Amino acid sequence: MTDSVLRFMDELGPEKVVHIYNPQHRLKAVLVIDNVAIGPSIGGIRMAPDVTEKEAFRLARAMTLKNAAAGLPHGGGKSVIQADPKSISESEKEILIRSFAQAIRELKDYIPGPDMGTDETCMAWIKDEINRSVGLPATIGGIPLDEIGATAWGLLASANTACEMYQIPLAGARASIQGFGAVGKHAARFFQNSGARIVAVSDSGGTAYRPDGLDVPELLKLKSEGQSVVSYEGAETGDTDMIVSLPSDIWIPAARPDIINTENVASLDTQLILQGANIPITEEAEEILFEKGIHNIPDFIANAGGVICASVEYHGGTEKQALDVIAQKIETNTRHVIRKSLDEKISPRRAAHALALERVQEAMQFRRI
């Protein structure tokens, strides 16, 4: 492990850090199994050209906390594959995924799922190779979490509770979504159907902004045609960073890690942040948000819908059961975290971390180690 990862090691983990290299298939990957005290780890496979060992560890730890906070019988893990899913063919991607699956065959305390750059088809390839994955296509018994918008469904559940407790009316609220991908697109649809006004969205091509609200079906049509949101007619457009400073009531980061940091956190103009991506805000920036009075629901509370859905699938549940469990668990945990934050005058991140840590440590007492 590199020095940057060694400094993150603590009493929780990581339990295993596995580097995978297959020159024949041009496969370079890292798998981190962080903690399995509660049960076998579940965590997605992220594919991007610039992913690192450090990112894999941070995401695996987020999954440990997320699964514990959600009360799931699973620990946390994460894997990253260094490749650009946009520049390789479907056949090349299949070779990479199947090669990765073969490499993790014996690491049975890790159950892979989809993440940025991978999808249910990738999980089907893994299932075919090692008979161990979640987020599968419905045709082979899975609950396609991206297709049903499981993560975004959880964000809406969190929003309903947070808006009630913070007295922010969801109906009519201005919402901005940073990252108009698998999570962001469903979030836009769910929030608009609940009465919110989607005023800004961004993707890798830039930002589209319309104070009166953007038409979500039109945005979805543009994306289905392979266009960027900046092609939306009648919207003010700018670069991807523009969305950070646009005024909103609800701001949803749904893309890469560390989008908000100490350099740009002062530009945020919003009342409530619902973290749709994993680790989208640095810890230092989260403390600044707390000091400024901007409400912020951490990633492993707000965006746990995807892994809750995966767990329900893994244990033989149905799509309806998954949606019901997502809403129930995330509403309960959001309420718990906000109440603890208000009562103890600590940031929601600290409150959420305490909740998850208590559950993991309790489970670790039963381990032979």
GIUR-V730997 format. One line per field, one symbol per residue. phi: phi as a letter, one per 40 degrees, with the letter a starting at -180 (. if undefined). psi: psi as a letter, one per 20 degrees, with the letter a starting at -180 (. if undefined). Layout:
phi = ???
psi = ???
//
This chain:
phi = .cdccdcccacciccabbcbabccbfcbabbbbcabccidcbacbcbacbcbdccdcccccccdccccccgccacbaabbbcabccbbccccccccccccdccbdccccbbcacadgbacccccccdccbfaabgccccbgcbcccccgdcccccccccdccccccfbcccgccbbbchbbdcccccdcccccchcbccaaaaccibbbadchcccdccccdcccgcccccccgbcbacccdcccccacbbbcbbccfcbaccbccccbababbccccfcbcccccccdcccgccaccdcbcbcdccccccccdcgcbcccccccdccccccccccccccccccfbcdccccccccccccccccccccd
psi = qrhhhhiipaihaqhpoppppnhhjlpprppoogpkhhrqqpqropoqijqrggggghhghhhggghghikqlqaqrqqppnqoiijqrhhhggggghggghhjgimijpoqrqapirahgghhggghgjknrrkrqhikjronhhgilgghhhgggggggghghjlopgpiqpppoonmbgghghgggghhhjiqoohqqqaiiaqppohiqqoghhghgghhjjrqiiippjqpqarhihhhiqprhppopkdrqkhpaihihiipnrhppoohrplipqhghhhggghijpqoorgjghkihghgggggghjjrrgggghgggggghgghggggggggghilrqhghgggggggggghghhhiqh.
//
